[in-house]
Amino acid sequence: MKFAVAALIGLVGAAQLDKDYDPVPKYYTPFDHEATYYERVTPARFSADTDDIFMRSMIEQYALEERTKVVEHADGLKTGGEPSGKFWMNQASALSASKEVLATHKGLSGKMLDDYVNTYFAKAWGHFDVNQTGFIEVIKMPQMMRFLCSDQYMSLGESG
């Protein structure tokens, strides 16, 4: 009898998971850009060459763009899932961006780059992902890069 009850609870739980399961990822990646289903639009304040080219690079090359929530209506029609204009970095994208910044701004490569990243990246990531969500806003990347590089005056190509 206990087995039957446990199986029933498991079945109900699985049905609930299937009902809530959304096969569409919650974020568009830079690799999705110009696919038939997505075109990344850089916010106007970062799109001109006179604007913050570092932020434009983060948005266009590394950031994840949040999708709007998908809602299933009573008639079965689903709406939502469009790009929201909200850009985030996960740990993997921040690590890739960090390696580029450390190479271009600190001249690190090869073993020196790997050693530096292995020593300091986790601390820098943890300093900015204080709630341990796995994401930080892309707008925080200049501060994170300066923290990672231990250079608060490092020029990252910002305007003005």
C-alpha positions in Angstrom: 0.0 0.0 0.0 2.8 2.4 0.9 4.4 1.8 -2.5 1.1 2.5 -4.3 0.7 5.8 -2.4 4.3 6.8 -3.2 3.8 6.0 -6.8 0.6 8.0 -7.0 2.3 11.0 -5.3 5.2 10.7 -7.8 2.8 10.5 -10.7 0.9 13.6 -9.6 4.2 15.4 -9.0 5.4 14.4 -12.5 2.1 15.6 -14.1 2.5 18.9 -12.3 6.1 19.3 -13.6 4.9 18.4 -17.2 2.1 21.0 -16.9 4.5 23.7 -15.8 7.3 22.7 -18.1 8.1 25.3 -20.8 10.4 23.9 -23.5 11.2 27.4 -24.6 14.4 28.7 -22.8 13.9 31.8 -20.7 16.7 33.6 -22.5 17.9 34.3 -26.0 21.7 33.9 -26.5 23.9 35.9 -28.8 24.1 32.8 -31.0 20.3 33.2 -31.6 20.9 36.6 -33.2 19.6 36.8 -36.8 17.9 33.4 -36.6 14.5 33.2 -38.1 12.9 33.5 -34.7 15.0 36.3 -33.1 16.9 39.5 -33.9 18.9 41.1 -31.1 18.3 44.8 -30.8 21.0 46.8 -29.0 19.4 49.5 -26.8 19.7 52.9 -28.5 21.9 54.3 -25.7 24.6 51.7 -26.6 24.2 51.4 -30.3 26.3 54.4 -31.7 30.0 54.4 -32.1 30.1 57.5 -29.8 28.3 55.5 -27.1 29.7 53.0 -24.6 31.4 50.5 -26.9 32.2 48.2 -24.0 28.5 47.8 -23.1 27.6 47.3 -26.7 30.1 44.5 -26.9 28.8 42.9 -23.7 25.2 43.1 -25.1 25.9 42.0 -28.6 28.6 39.3 -27.9 27.9 37.8 -24.5 24.6 38.8 -22.8 21.5 36.7 -22.5 18.3 38.6 -23.4 15.3 37.7 -21.1 12.1 36.5 -22.8 8.7 37.7 -21.7 6.7 35.1 -19.8 4.8 32.6 -22.0 1.1 32.5 -21.0 -1.3 29.8 -22.2 -4.8 31.2 -22.5 -8.1 29.3 -21.9 -8.5 28.7 -25.7 -5.1 27.1 -25.8 -3.4 30.0 -27.5 0.1 30.8 -26.1 1.4 34.3 -26.1 4.7 35.8 -24.9 8.2 34.6 -25.3 9.3 37.8 -27.1 12.6 39.6 -26.3 12.2 41.8 -23.3 15.1 44.2 -23.8 16.5 43.1 -20.4 20.0 41.7 -20.7 21.8 39.5 -18.2 25.1 37.7 -17.8 25.3 34.1 -16.5 28.6 32.8 -15.1 29.7 31.2 -18.4 29.1 34.4 -20.4 30.8 36.5 -17.8 33.8 34.2 -17.8 34.1 34.4 -21.6 33.9 38.2 -21.4 36.4 38.3 -18.6 39.0 36.3 -20.6 38.6 38.8 -23.4 39.0 41.8 -21.1 42.0 40.3 -19.3 43.7 39.5 -22.7 43.1 42.9 -24.2 43.4 45.2 -21.2 45.9 43.3 -19.0 47.9 41.5 -21.8 47.3 38.0 -20.2 47.3 34.9 -22.3 47.9 31.2 -22.1 48.8 29.8 -18.7 49.0 33.3 -17.1 45.4 34.0 -18.2 44.2 30.6 -16.9 46.0 31.0 -13.6 44.6 34.5 -13.1 41.0 33.4 -14.0 41.3 30.3 -11.7 42.5 32.5 -8.9 40.2 35.5 -9.1 37.1 35.0 -11.3 35.0 33.1 -8.7 35.6 35.8 -6.1 34.7 38.5 -8.6 31.6 36.6 -9.7 30.5 36.0 -6.1 31.0 39.7 -5.3 28.4 40.7 -7.9 26.1 37.7 -7.7 25.4 38.2 -4.0 22.1 36.5 -4.0 23.5 33.5 -5.9 20.9 33.6 -8.6 23.4 32.7 -11.3 22.8 36.0 -13.1 23.9 39.6 -12.9 22.6 42.5 -14.9 24.8 43.3 -17.9 25.0 46.9 -16.8 27.2 45.7 -13.9 29.9 44.3 -16.1 32.1 47.4 -16.2 32.3 47.3 -12.4 32.9 43.6 -12.3 35.7 43.8 -14.9 37.4 46.6 -12.9 37.0 44.5 -9.7 38.4 41.4 -11.4 41.3 43.3 -12.9 42.0 45.2 -9.6 42.0 48.4 -11.6 39.2 50.8 -10.7 40.5 53.4 -13.2 40.8 51.0 -16.2 39.3 52.5 -19.3 36.9 50.1 -21.0 35.9 52.4 -23.9 33.0 54.1 -22.2 31.8 57.4 -23.6 32.1 60.6 -21.9 
